[in-house]
Every structure is written in structure tokens, then in C-alpha cells.
């Protein structure tokens, strides 16, 4: 007989793009897209970004968004003059006002700005 009882649990990180834990969380604004916006379900608001990758972000917000919602997200990246817009993001998970967003539609300019931010933030200081 086996010495273990129940199911053993483990987690595997399947991300293609590593997350950057932001040293100083920054602000973002959220706006619903599609039918939910016009039905008046709310969901527009602000949030705080705790980590970010080329394909998503972890955001805390009281905007009342739900898993599956489609959003436009404006990221106020540190040390940049103007906010960067993610044309479309999907809420993939939610837990106590913390949300996992997947960036679905990112313009080439926005992708370049995000890549530069992540590269500079992960660069070792001399």
C-alpha cells in the first residue's frame, strides 16, 4: 500500500512569457468592450498592476469585472510620458478583486513599449 492518502497536488507554470513582479506597482484603467459595456454592467475603473508579462498582467481592482470579460486596458508604465493601451484583454481568472488578464490584441507600438519596460526592469544594475 502507498503511504500517501488523497490526491497529491502540484502546479506547473506553462507561461511562454515570464512574469515581471513590478518593484513598484503602477496604475491602470480598465474599460469593458462589447455587449457588456452597452448593457451597463459597469466594469470601468482603475486598478493596480502587480506583475506584467508580454502577454498579460495581474491586476487588483474594485471595477467589478468577471472571468471572461473583454477589456481595454491603459497601463501607466513607470518612467513613460503617456499610458500604453492594450486594445483588448480577457479576464482569465479572478480571486478576491485580483484578476489575471491575458493581452489578446496589442499593437506593435504597445508591444515595443512593453518589451522595453520589461527589458529595462529586469536589467541587472551595475
ChimeraX attribute file (.defattr): number of C-alpha atoms within 10 A of each C-alpha:
attribute: neighborCount
match mode: 1-to-1
recipient: residues
	/A:1	3
	/A:2	4
	/A:3	4
	/A:4	7
	/A:5	6
	/A:6	5
	/A:7	6
	/A:8	6
	/A:9	5
	/A:10	5
	/A:11	5
	/A:12	5
	/A:13	6
	/A:14	7
	/A:15	10
	/A:16	9
	/A:17	11
	/A:18	15
	/A:19	17
	/A:20	16
	/A:21	17
	/A:22	15
	/A:23	9
	/A:24	10
	/A:25	16
	/A:26	16
	/A:27	18
	/A:28	21
	/A:29	20
	/A:30	21
	/A:31	19
	/A:32	24
	/A:33	18
	/A:34	10
	/A:35	10
	/A:36	14
	/A:37	16
	/A:38	10
	/A:39	8
	/A:40	10
	/A:41	12
	/A:42	14
	/A:43	21
	/A:44	21
	/A:45	16
	/A:46	18
	/A:47	24
	/A:48	19
	/A:49	24
	/A:50	19
	/A:51	19
	/A:52	23
	/A:53	19
	/A:54	18
	/A:55	19
	/A:56	22
	/A:57	21
	/A:58	21
	/A:59	23
	/A:60	20
	/A:61	21
	/A:62	14
	/A:63	17
	/A:64	11
	/A:65	23
	/A:66	16
	/A:67	14
	/A:68	13
	/A:69	17
	/A:70	27
	/A:71	27
	/A:72	20
	/A:73	25
	/A:74	19
	/A:75	21
	/A:76	18
	/A:77	19
	/A:78	15
	/A:79	7
	/A:80	10
	/A:81	8
	/A:82	11
	/A:83	17
	/A:84	20
	/A:85	19
	/A:86	20
	/A:87	17
	/A:88	19
	/A:89	26
	/A:90	23
	/A:91	21
	/A:92	15
	/A:93	14
	/A:94	17
	/A:95	10
	/A:96	8
	/A:97	14
	/A:98	18
	/A:99	22
	/A:100	20
	/A:101	25
	/A:102	21
	/A:103	21
	/A:104	15
	/A:105	16
	/A:106	18
	/A:107	13
	/A:108	9
	/A:109	11
	/A:110	17
	/A:111	17
	/A:112	12
	/A:113	16
	/A:114	20
	/A:115	14
	/A:116	11
	/A:117	16
	/A:118	19
	/A:119	12
	/A:120	11
	/A:121	15
	/A:122	11
	/A:123	8
	/A:124	7
	/A:125	6
	/A:126	3
